Amino acid sequence: MATGRTHPKWVRCYFAGYDMSGYARTVGPLKWEYEEAELTAVMGDAVKGYLPGRASISPGTLNGVFDSTATSGLHVIASTVAQSEVVMIPIGIRAAPAAGDPVFMGEFVQLGYHAIEEGGAIFANVPFGEWDVSDLLSHSRSKPWGVLIHAKAAVTAANTAVGIDDYGAATALGGYMMYQVFAGDGTATITMEDAATNENAEFAAITGATTGELDCSTVQKGVVDLTATRDVRRYLRWQLSLNTAKTVTFAIGFCRTITAGL
């Protein structure tokens, strides 16, 4: 993707079903790296265990403005530590994030929460560790960079628009989708659809790529894995089935597995 030059103000930060972008000052570094092999060793070297071929993935530290607003402030949401959080960081390309833009996403353990005073203001640091070890062996979660399928916005009807071309070809190794539901007024189901040609009538649900019915009157978040042999056609789009809900505000990203283990 040719991104050109963008700006931190177009970065968003979602986790635990909340949009923390209004509080965030910085987030990162967004880490996805493989450790170099050690070719020599001496007796004093520490013994270290790791899984071959597995990357070190972490969103780094969220630094934000301290806010204790009940139910939605950064302090209220982030002050409980040592738990796994579903994190999405969409990056807009010289504009607010839109469908087709890159998104760094994963399920990470929150390591801490530290309130600090700086220049008369109070800020909070929220450090995240690496991908939750309980999900480490998932075939589809070996990379954190996906594509934003639906930018945060309220939706009141099913999707009849065309989709996006995130890779330029079909794939056959599954992937995973991640969702954050920020608000709603009832129950609804969010799914992913694909098509070989980018026309409304051609789109059909991707087997397994569904949230199931959600109560969108409370915040929701999650990761849905596809099987390692699931075909994913070239074009992708979101779909919403409104049950008792009339409106749902959500964001969704998708990461397709391109090659085995990646």
Sequence and secondary structure as in RCSB ss.txt:
>XXXX:A:sequence
MATGRTHPKWVRCYFAGYDMSGYARTVGPLKWEYEEAELTAVMGDAVKGYLPGRASISPGTLNGVFDSTATSGLH
VIASTVAQSEVVMIPIGIRAAPAAGDPVFMGEFVQLGYHAIEEGGAIFANVPFGEWDVSDLLSHSRSKPWGVLIH
AKAAVTAANTAVGIDDYGAATALGGYMMYQVFAGDGTATITMEDAATNENAEFAAITGATTGELDCSTVQKGVVD
LTATRDVRRYLRWQLSLNTAKTVTFAIGFCRTITAGL
>XXXX:A:secstr
       GGGB  EETTEE TTTEEEEE  EEE         TT       TT  EEE  EEEEE    TTTSHH
HHHS  SSEEEEEEEB SSSS  TTSEEEEEEEEE   EEEEETTEEEEEEEEEEE GGGTT GGGS  EEEEEE
EEEEE S   S  EESSSS BSS EEEEEEEEEESSEEEEEEEEESSS GGG EEEEEEEEEEEETTS EEEEEE
  TT  B SEEEEEEEESS S EEEEEEEEE  STT 
